[in-house]
Amino acid sequence: MAQNADLGMAIEGRLAKLRSKLAEQRLDAILITMMDNVRYISGFTGSTATAIVGKSDAVLLVDPRYTTQANDECRGFRIVEYRRVTERLPRVIAEVEGMKAGSLGFEADYLPYSEYKSLEESRRSNISLVDTQRIVDDLRLIKDAQELDAIKYAIAISDACFEEILVQIKPGLMERDVAIAIDFCMRKHGASKPAFDTIVAAGPHAALPHAQPGDRILERGQLLKMDFGAEYQQYPSDLTRTVCLGQPDAKQREVYNTVLEAQLKAIDAIRPGIAGKDVDSVARDHIAAAGYGKYFGHGLGHSLGRGVHDGPGLSQTSPIILEPGMVMTVEPGIYIPGWGGVRIEDDVLVTDDGCEILTKATKELLAL
Ligand SMILES: [Mn+2]
């Protein structure tokens, strides 16, 4: 797949932002080993590569499987082929512009020890190694136009599949029949693959937030929770809906409405400048006030990007302050052991003055 003009422009923008971060942190270059970061900065779509970005230089090291592909996909990068990365890396670094006696940042959370050891050789040529954290990861929190296009397309695929799947769901099917149908539908609509393992959980099984679809038979009167996403051009969507097989009873209605109200309130609070943990509190307080506080154990949402769980999001432990261009999932849930569970999840883009709900699938409590 040749690199299109939009992606080429996006890569230029990402490199410019990264270089200004390097200048801020007085680094002459950075070694990027985390694959999602490598793909983000270079446009490479393969499984293995290492990037080095300097003040004017950008190098991508690949093994022979990927030389042709990298030359095609990563126009702004010099492509270097290696047999053993630990042998090639120190030599390549020494050749990078300005690295004769410079400081090289590396990703402390993602550099294999064997590669770190090979880098220590480069100390002999007066290169100092500086451990960094989240330089590229933090750039990735704010999506550019190319990324948003891919995310929106992925969301359109999962939205379409939710609607198509509804007519197929009926008592007597197994959870995994529904999961297979969802995955097939997403591929048919252009997804390169499911963005993560599809969750379909019926009745009491839905009390497990991350249940695996199995042989359980769907029965009339059960709630059915489905959490799935499409991957499109390496970006995911993430959608959860809970439906009822037949008419919901009073408790099912009450739990569903509590989750929905919590979700709508939280979405309403999303705007630039608010802390991720405060958005989480809005939903959590609502669920607690309804008496279900102890049944909402997980965080309200996560950053959605090249990875499905793509960095800190909306939770009590998140350090994040929302900024325009971030994409967050908003997914409160109530999970009652022995009874079942409800989760409702949308993907939301933080805008200049609030947010835009990117997910369009209905949130009405459907009785199938
Ligand atoms: Mn999610």
Residues whose N, C-alpha, C, O or C-beta is under 5 A from the ligand:
A	BS01	MN	D238 T329
